[in-house]
């Protein structure tokens, strides 16, 4: 849209089916978004209008809500779903607080998708070969890229907490500062977009797949969650003596109750389960623990005022609006129903069957499709449309034969 048209308040409209467009570009049957495929209004959020600092030609980006012409949020909008969850907390005098940790890989260009990703050539003329986790000099070879990333973050008003090299080769992590869930989802979305655009300027490729490299840790989007009282800002997970409250337990109970049903929302792609299949630091379970990274729900070591629940299931490929909405909705459900969690686990443990999660996209979609809890919290229209779109993607994946199958199975009698 031209700047003049935007400033005049001209309404931008979009076919509602676009909200269910799958990642290959196709659409499920029109019955999932209305047979007439009518328009929605894209309503810009005034707080999320940004001049794009990496663009030579003056451009701006406006994050919009997808609304029906009646003014109601479209049930197919993931941002709208998150706003609805936040409103349900507010109706109880509560406000959730979240922070996201996003991991990603920086690779050399990969024009041939049949070839593995490779780390880029750094300023020293060499490719990283590992052993750089948490090193203070590990991004030196990519200093021009990261310098512009930091500059663009400042220009977009994206405050960062910590930035570090992660376990994988040329893998990095950013921790965004905790705050309002909608703001954090917007910031996570903007940061991923920023990474891709700045990488292209520097002849690099940023990949937010859950598992882009074999034999290497995948990329997560851990979500840290606490709940405070509206007005006072008191963390309701801790009492006056600094001890965990019943609300804290119920929140964990709700997380456990929804985790298996919502796995397809946290792990939305076939590749997501490559990360979860190798569970080191990517736990595929609904267990909870005090500071144990093998648990899907971890309680980080902290002071009582910062007591929080870390959901470690979402991957870097998850939609931040949907992942945060699903996690917070499950926690609120636990508070409302006063659900009690299982016993906390510590050390080495075996996952009880009741706390295991789907381990393939097919199984996760089947669980989501049959979930009455998902229907109750997100509505039939959204869940059926989401499953239909993801089923198209799964079918497309199964329409291809992988190199492994040709290499290993072709010689079999």
Buried (B, 14 or more C-beta within 10 A) or exposed (E): EEEEEBEEEEEBEEBBBBBBBBEEEEBBEEEBBEEEEEBBBBBBEEEBEBEBBBEEEEEEBBBBBBBBEEEEBBBBBBBBBBBBBBEBBEEEEBBBBBBBBBBBBBBBEBEEEEEEBBBBBBEEEEBBEEEBBEEEEBBEBBEEBBEBBBEBBEBBEBEBEEBBBBBBBBBBBBBBBBEBBBBBBBBBBBBBBBBBBBBEBBEBBBBBBBBBBEEBBBBBBBBBBBBBEEEEEBBBBBBEEEEBBEBBBBBBBBBBBBBBBBBBBBBBBBBBBBBBEBBEBBBBBBBBBEEBBBBBBBBBEEEBEBBBBBBBBBBBBBBBBBBBBBBBBBBBBBBEEEBEBBEBBEEEEEBEEEBBBBBBBBBBBBBBBEBEBBBEBBBEBBBBBBBBBBBBBBEBBEEEEEEEEEEEEEEEE
